[in-house]
Amino acid sequence: MVADTDLARLEWRKSSFSGGGNDCVEVAFTDGGAAVRDSKNPGGGALTLSGRQWDAFLSAARAGELDLS
């Protein structure tokens, strides 16, 4: 778990798949994994993932398992 104060200090990167709209996510890598947040609301918190969880998240996203449509 990453404290909120530590989240503010991370180097956040916007997804390369984000277009010009407001449907963007940002990711920051931590010592133990990654954190993901909504770029429209950076102070709204973040989903923190262990390294294993981050790998599973990426695999699911690449396989289309997270598509909402």
PQR file of N, CA, C, O and H, with PARSE charges and radii, in Angstrom:
ATOM      1  N   MET A   1       0.840  -1.173   0.000 -0.4000 1.5000
ATOM      2  CA  MET A   1       0.000   0.000   0.000 -0.0000 2.0000
ATOM      3  C   MET A   1       0.891   1.244   0.000  0.5500 1.7000
ATOM      4  O   MET A   1       1.905   1.291   0.697 -0.5500 1.4000
ATOM      5  N   VAL A   2       0.510   2.232  -0.773 -0.4000 1.5000
ATOM      6  CA  VAL A   2       1.265   3.472  -0.881 -0.0000 2.0000
ATOM      7  C   VAL A   2       0.441   4.580  -0.223  0.5500 1.7000
ATOM      8  O   VAL A   2      -0.740   4.743  -0.529 -0.5500 1.4000
ATOM      9  H   VAL A   2      -0.314   2.195  -1.339  0.4000 1.0000
ATOM     10  N   ALA A   3       1.055   5.332   0.670 -0.4000 1.5000
ATOM     11  CA  ALA A   3       0.355   6.429   1.342 -0.0000 2.0000
ATOM     12  C   ALA A   3       0.019   7.533   0.346  0.5500 1.7000
ATOM     13  O   ALA A   3       0.738   7.737  -0.632 -0.5500 1.4000
ATOM     14  H   ALA A   3       2.015   5.199   0.918  0.4000 1.0000
ATOM     15  N   ASP A   4      -1.089   8.250   0.603 -0.4000 1.5000
ATOM     16  CA  ASP A   4      -1.501   9.338  -0.284 -0.0000 2.0000
ATOM     17  C   ASP A   4      -0.402  10.374  -0.485  0.5500 1.7000
ATOM     18  O   ASP A   4      -0.240  10.902  -1.585 -0.5500 1.4000
ATOM     19  H   ASP A   4      -1.674   8.084   1.398  0.4000 1.0000
ATOM     20  N   THR A   5       0.351  10.668   0.569 -0.4000 1.5000
ATOM     21  CA  THR A   5       1.422  11.662   0.441 -0.0000 2.0000
ATOM     22  C   THR A   5       2.514  11.143  -0.477  0.5500 1.7000
ATOM     23  O   THR A   5       3.144  11.926  -1.188 -0.5500 1.4000
ATOM     24  H   THR A   5       0.219  10.239   1.463  0.4000 1.0000
ATOM     25  N   ASP A   6       2.747   9.858  -0.475 -0.4000 1.5000
ATOM     26  CA  ASP A   6       3.747   9.274  -1.370 -0.0000 2.0000
ATOM     27  C   ASP A   6       3.252   9.268  -2.817  0.5500 1.7000
ATOM     28  O   ASP A   6       4.052   9.411  -3.741 -0.5500 1.4000
ATOM     29  H   ASP A   6       2.236   9.222   0.102  0.4000 1.0000
ATOM     30  N   LEU A   7       1.945   9.105  -3.025 -0.4000 1.5000
ATOM     31  CA  LEU A   7       1.386   9.109  -4.377 -0.0000 2.0000
ATOM     32  C   LEU A   7       1.662  10.435  -5.081  0.5500 1.7000
ATOM     33  O   LEU A   7       1.921  10.455  -6.285 -0.5500 1.4000
ATOM     34  H   LEU A   7       1.295   8.989  -2.275  0.4000 1.0000
ATOM     35  N   ALA A   8       1.611  11.522  -4.351 -0.4000 1.5000
ATOM     36  CA  ALA A   8       1.852  12.843  -4.937 -0.0000 2.0000
ATOM     37  C   ALA A   8       3.292  12.997  -5.412  0.5500 1.7000
ATOM     38  O   ALA A   8       3.573  13.802  -6.300 -0.5500 1.4000
ATOM     39  H   ALA A   8       1.401  11.505  -3.374  0.4000 1.0000
ATOM     40  N   ARG A   9       4.182  12.245  -4.837 -0.4000 1.5000
ATOM     41  CA  ARG A   9       5.607  12.358  -5.182 -0.0000 2.0000
ATOM     42  C   ARG A   9       6.031  11.454  -6.337  0.5500 1.7000
ATOM     43  O   ARG A   9       7.153  11.558  -6.832 -0.5500 1.4000
ATOM     44  H   ARG A   9       3.954  11.591  -4.116  0.4000 1.0000
ATOM     45  N   LEU A  10       5.148  10.582  -6.757 -0.4000 1.5000
ATOM     46  CA  LEU A  10       5.490   9.650  -7.830 -0.0000 2.0000
ATOM     47  C   LEU A  10       5.547  10.361  -9.175  0.5500 1.7000
ATOM     48  O   LEU A  10       4.968  11.432  -9.349 -0.5500 1.4000
ATOM     49  H   LEU A  10       4.236  10.497  -6.356  0.4000 1.0000
ATOM     50  N   GLU A  11       6.245   9.758 -10.114 -0.4000 1.5000
ATOM     51  CA  GLU A  11       6.315  10.281 -11.477 -0.0000 2.0000
ATOM     52  C   GLU A  11       5.191   9.630 -12.284  0.5500 1.7000
ATOM     53  O   GLU A  11       5.283   8.464 -12.667 -0.5500 1.4000
ATOM     54  H   GLU A  11       6.717   8.888  -9.972  0.4000 1.0000
ATOM     55  N   TRP A  12       4.146  10.389 -12.531 -0.4000 1.5000
ATOM     56  CA  TRP A  12       2.963   9.884 -13.230 -0.0000 2.0000
ATOM     57  C   TRP A  12       3.121  10.044 -14.730  0.5500 1.7000
ATOM     58  O   TRP A  12       3.641  11.055 -15.201 -0.5500 1.4000
ATOM     59  H   TRP A  12       4.072  11.337 -12.220  0.4000 1.0000
ATOM     60  N   ARG A  13       2.672   9.044 -15.481 -0.4000 1.5000
ATOM     61  CA  ARG A  13       2.742   9.069 -16.947 -0.0000 2.0000
ATOM     62  C   ARG A  13       1.364   8.774 -17.511  0.5500 1.7000
ATOM     63  O   ARG A  13       0.666   7.872 -17.049 -0.5500 1.4000
ATOM     64  H   ARG A  13       2.249   8.223 -15.098  0.4000 1.0000
ATOM     65  N   LYS A  14       0.987   9.543 -18.509 -0.4000 1.5000
ATOM     66  CA  LYS A  14      -0.302   9.333 -19.161 -0.0000 2.0000
ATOM     67  C   LYS A  14      -0.161   8.201 -20.177  0.5500 1.7000
ATOM     68  O   LYS A  14       0.880   8.050 -20.817 -0.5500 1.4000
ATOM     69  H   LYS A  14       1.554  10.276 -18.884  0.4000 1.0000
ATOM     70  N   SER A  15      -1.204   7.424 -20.312 -0.4000 1.5000
ATOM     71  CA  SER A  15      -1.207   6.324 -21.264 -0.0000 2.0000
ATOM     72  C   SER A  15      -0.914   6.830 -22.672  0.5500 1.7000
ATOM     73  O   SER A  15      -1.426   7.874 -23.077 -0.5500 1.4000
ATOM     74  H   SER A  15      -2.049   7.547 -19.792  0.4000 1.0000
ATOM     75  N   SER A  16      -0.106   6.108 -23.406 -0.4000 1.5000
ATOM     76  CA  SER A  16       0.196   6.481 -24.793 -0.0000 2.0000
ATOM     77  C   SER A  16      -1.019   6.259 -25.688  0.5500 1.7000
ATOM     78  O   SER A  16      -1.052   6.752 -26.816 -0.5500 1.4000
ATOM     79  H   SER A  16       0.310   5.260 -23.078  0.4000 1.0000
ATOM     80  N   PHE A  17      -2.015   5.526 -25.203 -0.4000 1.5000
ATOM     81  CA  PHE A  17      -3.230   5.290 -25.964 -0.0000 2.0000
ATOM     82  C   PHE A  17      -4.291   6.345 -25.695  0.5500 1.7000
ATOM     83  O   PHE A  17      -5.367   6.304 -26.292 -0.5500 1.4000
ATOM     84  H   PHE A  17      -1.989   5.126 -24.287  0.4000 1.0000
ATOM     85  N   SER A  18      -4.009   7.280 -24.816 -0.4000 1.5000
ATOM     86  CA  SER A  18      -4.961   8.348 -24.528 -0.0000 2.0000
ATOM     87  C   SER A  18      -5.005   9.310 -25.693  0.5500 1.7000
ATOM     88  O   SER A  18      -3.970   9.760 -26.184 -0.5500 1.4000
ATOM     89  H   SER A  18      -3.135   7.314 -24.331  0.4000 1.0000
ATOM     90  N   GLY A  19      -6.197   9.616 -26.125 -0.4000 1.5000
ATOM     91  CA  GLY A  19      -6.369  10.585 -27.204 -0.0000 2.0000
ATOM     92  C   GLY A  19      -6.388  11.984 -26.634  0.5500 1.7000
ATOM     93  O   GLY A  19      -5.863  12.225 -25.546 -0.5500 1.4000
ATOM     94  H   GLY A  19      -7.038   9.250 -25.726  0.4000 1.0000
ATOM     95  N   GLY A  20      -6.977  12.891 -27.346 -0.4000 1.5000
ATOM     96  CA  GLY A  20      -7.077  14.265 -26.887 -0.0000 2.0000
ATOM     97  C   GLY A  20      -8.224  14.492 -25.912  0.5500 1.7000
ATOM     98  O   GLY A  20      -8.367  15.586 -25.367 -0.5500 1.4000
ATOM     99  H   GLY A  20      -7.403  12.695 -28.230  0.4000 1.0000
ATOM    100  N   GLY A  21      -9.040  13.469 -25.690 -0.4000 1.5000
ATOM    101  CA  GLY A  21     -10.202  13.613 -24.815 -0.0000 2.0000
ATOM    102  C   GLY A  21      -9.846  13.486 -23.350  0.5500 1.7000
ATOM    103  O   GLY A  21      -8.677  13.533 -22.964 -0.5500 1.4000
ATOM    104  H   GLY A  21      -8.924  12.580 -26.133  0.4000 1.0000
ATOM    105  N   ASN A  22     -10.867  13.326 -22.554 -0.4000 1.5000
ATOM    106  CA  ASN A  22     -10.681  13.243 -21.108 -0.0000 2.0000
ATOM    107  C   ASN A  22     -10.756  11.819 -20.578  0.5500 1.7000
ATOM    108  O   ASN A  22     -10.981  11.623 -19.384 -0.5500 1.4000
ATOM    109  H   ASN A  22     -11.816  13.287 -22.867  0.4000 1.0000
ATOM    110  N   ASP A  23     -10.575  10.833 -21.428 -0.4000 1.5000
ATOM    111  CA  ASP A  23     -10.655   9.441 -21.009 -0.0000 2.0000
ATOM    112  C   ASP A  23      -9.254   8.886 -20.741  0.5500 1.7000
ATOM    113  O   ASP A  23      -8.864   7.868 -21.314 -0.5500 1.4000
ATOM    114  H   ASP A  23     -10.392  10.993 -22.398  0.4000 1.0000
ATOM    115  N   CYS A  24      -8.514   9.552 -19.880 -0.4000 1.5000
ATOM    116  CA  CYS A  24      -7.115   9.207 -19.683 -0.0000 2.0000
ATOM    117  C   CYS A  24      -6.871   8.575 -18.315  0.5500 1.7000
ATOM    118  O   CYS A  24      -7.515   8.908 -17.320 -0.5500 1.4000
ATOM    119  H   CYS A  24      -8.831  10.379 -19.415  0.4000 1.0000
ATOM    120  N   VAL A  25      -5.939   7.675 -18.311 -0.4000 1.5000
ATOM    121  CA  VAL A  25      -5.439   7.138 -17.055 -0.0000 2.0000
ATOM    122  C   VAL A  25      -3.952   7.436 -16.996  0.5500 1.7000
ATOM    123  O   VAL A  25      -3.290   7.611 -18.019 -0.5500 1.4000
ATOM    124  H   VAL A  25      -5.416   7.405 -19.119  0.4000 1.0000
ATOM    125  N   GLU A  26      -3.451   7.490 -15.787 -0.4000 1.5000
ATOM    126  CA  GLU A  26      -2.023   7.692 -15.578 -0.0000 2.0000
ATOM    127  C   GLU A  26      -1.510   6.546 -14.729  0.5500 1.7000
ATOM    128  O   GLU A  26      -2.240   5.984 -13.912 -0.5500 1.4000
ATOM    129  H   GLU A  26      -3.989   7.348 -14.956  0.4000 1.0000
ATOM    130  N   VAL A  27      -0.255   6.209 -14.929 -0.4000 1.5000
ATOM    131  CA  VAL A  27       0.377   5.154 -14.146 -0.0000 2.0000
ATOM    132  C   VAL A  27       1.681   5.688 -13.570  0.5500 1.7000
ATOM    133  O   VAL A  27       2.369   6.498 -14.192 -0.5500 1.4000
ATOM    134  H   VAL A  27       0.338   6.665 -15.592  0.4000 1.0000
ATOM    135  N   ALA A  28       1.998   5.227 -12.395 -0.4000 1.5000
ATOM    136  CA  ALA A  28       3.283   5.529 -11.761 -0.0000 2.0000
ATOM    137  C   ALA A  28       3.805   4.227 -11.177  0.5500 1.7000
ATOM    138  O   ALA A  28       3.051   3.448 -10.593 -0.5500 1.4000
ATOM    139  H   ALA A  28       1.439   4.569 -11.890  0.4000 1.0000
ATOM    140  N   PHE A  29       5.069   4.006 -11.338 -0.4000 1.5000
ATOM    141  CA  PHE A  29       5.660   2.775 -10.820 -0.0000 2.0000
ATOM    142  C   PHE A  29       6.207   3.016  -9.421  0.5500 1.7000
ATOM    143  O   PHE A  29       6.847   4.033  -9.153 -0.5500 1.4000
ATOM    144  H   PHE A  29       5.681   4.639 -11.812  0.4000 1.0000
ATOM    145  N   THR A  30       5.943   2.070  -8.544 -0.4000 1.5000
ATOM    146  CA  THR A  30       6.364   2.138  -7.154 -0.0000 2.0000
ATOM    147  C   THR A  30       7.438   1.077  -6.921  0.5500 1.7000
ATOM    148  O   THR A  30       7.755   0.298  -7.820 -0.5500 1.4000
ATOM    149  H   THR A  30       5.422   1.244  -8.762  0.4000 1.0000
ATOM    150  N   ASP A  31       7.987   1.051  -5.730 -0.4000 1.5000
ATOM    151  CA  ASP A  31       8.995   0.036  -5.409 -0.0000 2.0000
ATOM    152  C   ASP A  31       8.447  -1.375  -5.548  0.5500 1.7000
ATOM    153  O   ASP A  31       9.167  -2.291  -5.945 -0.5500 1.4000
ATOM    154  H   ASP A  31       7.730   1.684  -4.999  0.4000 1.0000
ATOM    155  N   GLY A  32       7.156  -1.553  -5.216 -0.4000 1.5000
ATOM    156  CA  GLY A  32       6.590  -2.897  -5.229 -0.0000 2.0000
ATOM    157  C   GLY A  32       5.621  -3.172  -6.346  0.5500 1.7000
ATOM    158  O   GLY A  32       5.069  -4.271  -6.406 -0.5500 1.4000
ATOM    159  H   GLY A  32       6.570  -0.809  -4.894  0.4000 1.0000
ATOM    160  N   GLY A  33       5.382  -2.224  -7.242 -0.4000 1.5000
ATOM    161  CA  GLY A  33       4.411  -2.446  -8.304 -0.0000 2.0000
ATOM    162  C   GLY A  33       4.076  -1.176  -9.052  0.5500 1.7000
ATOM    163  O   GLY A  33       4.955  -0.522  -9.614 -0.5500 1.4000
ATOM    164  H   GLY A  33       5.830  -1.331  -7.193  0.4000 1.0000
ATOM    165  N   ALA A  34       2.779  -0.825  -9.057 -0.4000 1.5000
ATOM    166  CA  ALA A  34       2.332   0.339  -9.818 -0.0000 2.0000
ATOM    167  C   ALA A  34       1.099   0.941  -9.163  0.5500 1.7000
ATOM    168  O   ALA A  34       0.418   0.297  -8.364 -0.5500 1.4000
ATOM    169  H   ALA A  34       2.065  -1.356  -8.601  0.4000 1.0000
ATOM    170  N   ALA A  35       0.828   2.188  -9.521 -0.4000 1.5000
ATOM    171  CA  ALA A  35      -0.380   2.882  -9.098 -0.0000 2.0000
ATOM    172  C   ALA A  35      -1.034   3.452 -10.344  0.5500 1.7000
ATOM    173  O   ALA A  35      -0.344   3.909 -11.256 -0.5500 1.4000
ATOM    174  H   ALA A  35       1.381   2.711 -10.170  0.4000 1.0000
ATOM    175  N   VAL A  36      -2.367   3.429 -10.390 -0.4000 1.5000
ATOM    176  CA  VAL A  36      -3.129   3.905 -11.541 -0.0000 2.0000
ATOM    177  C   VAL A  36      -4.147   4.916 -11.026  0.5500 1.7000
ATOM    178  O   VAL A  36      -4.769   4.698  -9.986 -0.5500 1.4000
ATOM    179  H   VAL A  36      -2.928   3.058  -9.649  0.4000 1.0000
ATOM    180  N   ARG A  37      -4.321   6.029 -11.755 -0.4000 1.5000
ATOM    181  CA  ARG A  37      -5.302   7.036 -11.351 -0.0000 2.0000
ATOM    182  C   ARG A  37      -5.951   7.660 -12.582  0.5500 1.7000
ATOM    183  O   ARG A  37      -5.469   7.502 -13.704 -0.5500 1.4000
ATOM    184  H   ARG A  37      -3.816   6.206 -12.599  0.4000 1.0000
ATOM    185  N   ASP A  38      -7.037   8.360 -12.353 -0.4000 1.5000
ATOM    186  CA  ASP A  38      -7.765   9.096 -13.377 -0.0000 2.0000
ATOM    187  C   ASP A  38      -7.079  10.446 -13.554  0.5500 1.7000
ATOM    188  O   ASP A  38      -6.945  11.199 -12.590 -0.5500 1.4000
ATOM    189  H   ASP A  38      -7.429   8.488 -11.442  0.4000 1.0000
ATOM    190  N   SER A  39      -6.653  10.757 -14.749 -0.4000 1.5000
ATOM    191  CA  SER A  39      -5.926  12.013 -14.975 -0.0000 2.0000
ATOM    192  C   SER A  39      -6.799  13.245 -14.764  0.5500 1.7000
ATOM    193  O   SER A  39      -6.276  14.327 -14.503 -0.5500 1.4000
ATOM    194  H   SER A  39      -6.762  10.146 -15.533  0.4000 1.0000
ATOM    195  N   LYS A  40      -8.121  13.104 -14.872 -0.4000 1.5000
ATOM    196  CA  LYS A  40      -9.013  14.240 -14.640 -0.0000 2.0000
ATOM    197  C   LYS A  40      -9.125  14.573 -13.160  0.5500 1.7000
ATOM    198  O   LYS A  40      -9.488  15.692 -12.799 -0.5500 1.4000
ATOM    199  H   LYS A  40      -8.547  12.224 -15.084  0.4000 1.0000
ATOM    200  N   ASN A  41      -8.815  13.608 -12.302 -0.4000 1.5000
ATOM    201  CA  ASN A  41      -8.971  13.793 -10.867 -0.0000 2.0000
ATOM    202  C   ASN A  41      -7.756  13.223 -10.131  0.5500 1.7000
ATOM    203  O   ASN A  41      -7.883  12.237  -9.405 -0.5500 1.4000
ATOM    204  H   ASN A  41      -8.521  12.699 -12.595  0.4000 1.0000
ATOM    205  N   PRO A  42      -6.585  13.832 -10.308 -0.5600 1.5000
ATOM    206  CA  PRO A  42      -5.368  13.272  -9.720  0.2800 2.0000
ATOM    207  C   PRO A  42      -5.380  13.225  -8.200  0.5500 1.7000
ATOM    208  O   PRO A  42      -4.660  12.425  -7.604 -0.5500 1.4000
ATOM    209  N   GLY A  43      -6.180  14.063  -7.567 -0.4000 1.5000
ATOM    210  CA  GLY A  43      -6.254  14.044  -6.113 -0.0000 2.0000
ATOM    211  C   GLY A  43      -7.295  13.077  -5.583  0.5500 1.7000
ATOM    212  O   GLY A  43      -7.474  12.960  -4.371 -0.5500 1.4000
ATOM    213  H   GLY A  43      -6.765  14.714  -8.052  0.4000 1.0000
ATOM    214  N   GLY A  44      -7.977  12.390  -6.469 -0.4000 1.5000
ATOM    215  CA  GLY A  44      -9.065  11.506  -6.088 -0.0000 2.0000
ATOM    216  C   GLY A  44      -8.644  10.127  -5.649  0.5500 1.7000
ATOM    217  O   GLY A  44      -9.494   9.265  -5.423 -0.5500 1.4000
ATOM    218  H   GLY A  44      -7.831  12.485  -7.454  0.4000 1.0000
ATOM    219  N   GLY A  45      -7.360   9.899  -5.525 -0.4000 1.5000
ATOM    220  CA  GLY A  45      -6.881   8.585  -5.106 -0.0000 2.0000
ATOM    221  C   GLY A  45      -6.378   7.769  -6.272  0.5500 1.7000
ATOM    222  O   GLY A  45      -6.488   8.171  -7.430 -0.5500 1.4000
ATOM    223  H   GLY A  45      -6.670  10.598  -5.709  0.4000 1.0000
ATOM    224  N   ALA A  46      -5.834   6.637  -5.952 -0.4000 1.5000
ATOM    225  CA  ALA A  46      -5.262   5.779  -6.979 -0.0000 2.0000
ATOM    226  C   ALA A  46      -5.450   4.321  -6.590  0.5500 1.7000
ATOM    227  O   ALA A  46      -5.563   3.983  -5.411 -0.5500 1.4000
ATOM    228  H   ALA A  46      -5.745   6.311  -5.011  0.4000 1.0000
ATOM    229  N   LEU A  47      -5.479   3.489  -7.576 -0.4000 1.5000
ATOM    230  CA  LEU A  47      -5.500   2.051  -7.384 -0.0000 2.0000
ATOM    231  C   LEU A  47      -4.052   1.601  -7.322  0.5500 1.7000
ATOM    232  O   LEU A  47      -3.306   1.790  -8.283 -0.5500 1.4000
ATOM    233  H   LEU A  47      -5.387   3.764  -8.533  0.4000 1.0000
ATOM    234  N   THR A  48      -3.642   1.012  -6.215 -0.4000 1.5000
ATOM    235  CA  THR A  48      -2.257   0.544  -6.094 -0.0000 2.0000
ATOM    236  C   THR A  48      -2.231  -0.968  -6.270  0.5500 1.7000
ATOM    237  O   THR A  48      -3.079  -1.688  -5.744 -0.5500 1.4000
ATOM    238  H   THR A  48      -4.248   0.858  -5.435  0.4000 1.0000
ATOM    239  N   LEU A  49      -1.251  -1.424  -7.011 -0.4000 1.5000
ATOM    240  CA  LEU A  49      -1.136  -2.837  -7.361 -0.0000 2.0000
ATOM    241  C   LEU A  49       0.269  -3.342  -7.060  0.5500 1.7000
ATOM    242  O   LEU A  49       1.257  -2.632  -7.248 -0.5500 1.4000
ATOM    243  H   LEU A  49      -0.562  -0.839  -7.439  0.4000 1.0000
ATOM    244  N   SER A  50       0.336  -4.568  -6.596 -0.4000 1.5000
ATOM    245  CA  SER A  50       1.641  -5.209  -6.429 -0.0000 2.0000
ATOM    246  C   SER A  50       2.182  -5.525  -7.825  0.5500 1.7000
ATOM    247  O   SER A  50       1.465  -5.393  -8.817 -0.5500 1.4000
ATOM    248  H   SER A  50      -0.467  -5.145  -6.443  0.4000 1.0000
ATOM    249  N   GLY A  51       3.409  -5.930  -7.895 -0.4000 1.5000
ATOM    250  CA  GLY A  51       3.990  -6.303  -9.186 -0.0000 2.0000
ATOM    251  C   GLY A  51       3.217  -7.424  -9.857  0.5500 1.7000
ATOM    252  O   GLY A  51       2.993  -7.381 -11.067 -0.5500 1.4000
ATOM    253  H   GLY A  51       3.991  -6.038  -7.089  0.4000 1.0000
ATOM    254  N   ARG A  52       2.812  -8.414  -9.102 -0.4000 1.5000
ATOM    255  CA  ARG A  52       2.040  -9.543  -9.646 -0.0000 2.0000
ATOM    256  C   ARG A  52       0.666  -9.070 -10.128  0.5500 1.7000
ATOM    257  O   ARG A  52       0.198  -9.483 -11.189 -0.5500 1.4000
ATOM    258  H   ARG A  52       2.994  -8.449  -8.119  0.4000 1.0000
ATOM    259  N   GLN A  53       0.034  -8.213  -9.350 -0.4000 1.5000
ATOM    260  CA  GLN A  53      -1.273  -7.678  -9.747 -0.0000 2.0000
ATOM    261  C   GLN A  53      -1.154  -6.815 -10.999  0.5500 1.7000
ATOM    262  O   GLN A  53      -2.019  -6.873 -11.873 -0.5500 1.4000
ATOM    263  H   GLN A  53       0.415  -7.877  -8.489  0.4000 1.0000
ATOM    264  N   TRP A  54      -0.097  -6.018 -11.097 -0.4000 1.5000
ATOM    265  CA  TRP A  54       0.127  -5.176 -12.275 -0.0000 2.0000
ATOM    266  C   TRP A  54       0.294  -6.051 -13.519  0.5500 1.7000
ATOM    267  O   TRP A  54      -0.278  -5.751 -14.567 -0.5500 1.4000
ATOM    268  H   TRP A  54       0.606  -5.970 -10.387  0.4000 1.0000
ATOM    269  N   ASP A  55       1.063  -7.117 -13.412 -0.4000 1.5000
ATOM    270  CA  ASP A  55       1.242  -8.035 -14.543 -0.0000 2.0000
ATOM    271  C   ASP A  55      -0.092  -8.651 -14.970  0.5500 1.7000
ATOM    272  O   ASP A  55      -0.371  -8.764 -16.164 -0.5500 1.4000
ATOM    273  H   ASP A  55       1.527  -7.361 -12.561  0.4000 1.0000
ATOM    274  N   ALA A  56      -0.916  -9.050 -13.994 -0.4000 1.5000
ATOM    275  CA  ALA A  56      -2.225  -9.636 -14.302 -0.0000 2.0000
ATOM    276  C   ALA A  56      -3.141  -8.598 -14.948  0.5500 1.7000
ATOM    277  O   ALA A  56      -3.881  -8.913 -15.880 -0.5500 1.4000
ATOM    278  H   ALA A  56      -0.690  -8.958 -13.025  0.4000 1.0000
ATOM    279  N   PHE A  57      -3.091  -7.363 -14.454 -0.4000 1.5000
ATOM    280  CA  PHE A  57      -3.888  -6.273 -15.021 -0.0000 2.0000
ATOM    281  C   PHE A  57      -3.504  -6.043 -16.486  0.5500 1.7000
ATOM    282  O   PHE A  57      -4.379  -5.949 -17.347 -0.5500 1.4000
ATOM    283  H   PHE A  57      -2.490  -7.107 -13.697  0.4000 1.0000
ATOM    284  N   LEU A  58      -2.226  -5.954 -16.766 -0.4000 1.5000
ATOM    285  CA  LEU A  58      -1.770  -5.748 -18.147 -0.0000 2.0000
ATOM    286  C   LEU A  58      -2.180  -6.903 -19.045  0.5500 1.7000
ATOM    287  O   LEU A  58      -2.629  -6.686 -20.170 -0.5500 1.4000
ATOM    288  H   LEU A  58      -1.515  -6.030 -16.066  0.4000 1.0000
ATOM    289  N   SER A  59      -2.031  -8.120 -18.562 -0.4000 1.5000
ATOM    290  CA  SER A  59      -2.417  -9.294 -19.357 -0.0000 2.0000
ATOM    291  C   SER A  59      -3.904  -9.259 -19.691  0.5500 1.7000
ATOM    292  O   SER A  59      -4.296  -9.526 -20.827 -0.5500 1.4000
ATOM    293  H   SER A  59      -1.666  -8.297 -17.648  0.4000 1.0000
ATOM    294  N   ALA A  60      -4.730  -8.930 -18.701 -0.4000 1.5000
ATOM    295  CA  ALA A  60      -6.177  -8.859 -18.920 -0.0000 2.0000
ATOM    296  C   ALA A  60      -6.527  -7.738 -19.903  0.5500 1.7000
ATOM    297  O   ALA A  60      -7.383  -7.922 -20.769 -0.5500 1.4000
ATOM    298  H   ALA A  60      -4.412  -8.713 -17.778  0.4000 1.0000
ATOM    299  N   ALA A  61      -5.878  -6.590 -19.777 -0.4000 1.5000
ATOM    300  CA  ALA A  61      -6.139  -5.474 -20.688 -0.0000 2.0000
ATOM    301  C   ALA A  61      -5.736  -5.830 -22.114  0.5500 1.7000
ATOM    302  O   ALA A  61      -6.475  -5.548 -23.058 -0.5500 1.4000
ATOM    303  H   ALA A  61      -5.183  -6.441 -19.074  0.4000 1.0000
ATOM    304  N   ARG A  62      -4.592  -6.436 -22.270 -0.4000 1.5000
ATOM    305  CA  ARG A  62      -4.117  -6.819 -23.608 -0.0000 2.0000
ATOM    306  C   ARG A  62      -5.009  -7.867 -24.252  0.5500 1.7000
ATOM    307  O   ARG A  62      -5.145  -7.893 -25.475 -0.5500 1.4000
ATOM    308  H   ARG A  62      -3.993  -6.665 -21.504  0.4000 1.0000
ATOM    309  N   ALA A  63      -5.621  -8.737 -23.446 -0.4000 1.5000
ATOM    310  CA  ALA A  63      -6.491  -9.785 -23.944 -0.0000 2.0000
ATOM    311  C   ALA A  63      -7.911  -9.292 -24.189  0.5500 1.7000
ATOM    312  O   ALA A  63      -8.760 -10.058 -24.645 -0.5500 1.4000
ATOM    313  H   ALA A  63      -5.510  -8.716 -22.452  0.4000 1.0000
ATOM    314  N   GLY A  64      -8.179  -8.013 -23.888 -0.4000 1.5000
ATOM    315  CA  GLY A  64      -9.501  -7.458 -24.094 -0.0000 2.0000
ATOM    316  C   GLY A  64     -10.503  -7.827 -23.010  0.5500 1.7000
ATOM    317  O   GLY A  64     -11.703  -7.607 -23.174 -0.5500 1.4000
ATOM    318  H   GLY A  64      -7.489  -7.391 -23.518  0.4000 1.0000
ATOM    319  N   GLU A  65     -10.026  -8.381 -21.916 -0.4000 1.5000
ATOM    320  CA  GLU A  65     -10.912  -8.825 -20.844 -0.0000 2.0000
ATOM    321  C   GLU A  65     -11.505  -7.669 -20.038  0.5500 1.7000
ATOM    322  O   GLU A  65     -12.426  -7.886 -19.251 -0.5500 1.4000
ATOM    323  H   GLU A  65      -9.051  -8.559 -21.783  0.4000 1.0000
ATOM    324  N   LEU A  66     -11.003  -6.454 -20.215 -0.4000 1.5000
ATOM    325  CA  LEU A  66     -11.480  -5.312 -19.462 -0.0000 2.0000
ATOM    326  C   LEU A  66     -12.310  -4.353 -20.291  0.5500 1.7000
ATOM    327  O   LEU A  66     -12.719  -3.300 -19.804 -0.5500 1.4000
ATOM    328  H   LEU A  66     -10.255  -6.278 -20.854  0.4000 1.0000
ATOM    329  N   ASP A  67     -12.561  -4.710 -21.543 -0.4000 1.5000
ATOM    330  CA  ASP A  67     -13.357  -3.849 -22.418 -0.0000 2.0000
ATOM    331  C   ASP A  67     -14.785  -3.762 -21.894  0.5500 1.7000
ATOM    332  O   ASP A  67     -15.388  -4.779 -21.551 -0.5500 1.4000
ATOM    333  H   ASP A  67     -12.228  -5.566 -21.939  0.4000 1.0000
ATOM    334  N   LEU A  68     -15.318  -2.564 -21.832 -0.4000 1.5000
ATOM    335  CA  LEU A  68     -16.660  -2.348 -21.315 -0.0000 2.0000
ATOM    336  C   LEU A  68     -17.739  -2.441 -22.391  0.5500 1.7000
ATOM    337  O   LEU A  68     -18.924  -2.527 -22.072 -0.5500 1.4000
ATOM    338  H   LEU A  68     -14.829  -1.737 -22.111  0.4000 1.0000
ATOM    339  N   SER A  69     -17.347  -2.424 -23.629 -0.4000 1.5000
ATOM    340  CA  SER A  69     -18.346  -2.443 -24.701 -0.0000 2.0000
ATOM    341  C   SER A  69     -18.717  -3.849 -25.112  0.5500 1.7000
ATOM    342  O   SER A  69     -19.546  -4.034 -26.003 -0.5500 1.4000
ATOM    343  H   SER A  69     -16.383  -2.354 -23.888  0.4000 1.0000
TER
END
